Amino acid sequence: MKILLDTNILVHAYNQASPHQKVASSIIERAMAGEIQACIAPQVLFEFFAVITNAKRVELPLPPDKAAELCLDLWECDEIEKIAASELVPREVFNLVRSKRLSGSSIFDCTLAVSAKVNKIDVIYTENVRDFNNYGFIKVQNPFIEL
């Protein structure tokens, strides 16, 4: 099963003040060890960097150089698959924007959902299940809630 890791999984994994830190860091450790088929997108790393270095978003922000190092470690990890938005993604995203009347920052979740679909991802791990449930073509799971 291929799992796309959403930004909040990384934020919880590397935020020592997070109540979900243990579960999230376990997911990252398992991904980096190749125990689960995890995937990340460049967008997720950019969002992670923006959040984890911002004192308004996390209680214990990381220095930018440390956050960049973590992003590079994740990106260069051979066990974590990298996905990208293909040329098919913008057309589908903007068609969804029109049909679902999306606006603002919701385009970022839409782009991840469509990228996951195009890259044949089975499930997105995220704390924000509602952000992805609207699409109907990708399974979404909150790993912080016991199933």
Secondary structure, 3 states (H helix, E strand, C coil): CEEEECHHHHHHHHCCCCCCHHHHHHHHHHHHCCCCEEEECHHHHHHHHHHHCCCCCCCCCCCHHHHHHHHHHHHHCCCCEECCCCCHHHHHHHHHHHHHCCCCCHHHHHHHHHHHHHCCCCEEECCCCHHHHCCCCCEEECCCCCC
